[in-house]
Amino acid sequence: MNLDPLQRTVLAELGMVAYRRIVAGAAVDLPSGLLAQLALAAGLPVEDLQAHPQLLAQAARMGRDPRPRRAVWAQLRALRKAR
C-alpha cells in the first residue's frame, strides 16, 4: 500500500511507523541499453529508476511474453505521471 505524505504524517503523530516493503534478493542486472530506454520511457534519470526494484525485476522477465511487458509499461506510465 502506498501512503501519501498526509497519511504518513498522521501515522507519525499517532506514534506509528509506516513500513516500506523491500524486495529481497539479488540486484537485477539489465543491459545498460535497456536500462537507458526504460529510464527514458519513465522520464527519469537512470539512477532514479534504479530505486524501483520491482520494476527492474519485472523488466528482467519481459522476454517475448506480453504479460510482463504490459506490467512494465503500466509501471513506467505511473512513474511518468507522478513527475
C-alpha angles and dihedrals in degrees: 000000000000116000123205121225093263092054091049090050092050091049090049091050089052089052094249128132122228107220123209119214111239120202108232122211141066121325115265114249109212125174110264091238093056091045090052091049092050091049090050091050091049092046091235136117113258091249092057092047090056088065088072105073095169090059093048092048090051091048090053089059096048102102111134097322109109096208097070089042092056090048092051093049091050090052092046091052090050091052091048092048092049091059 
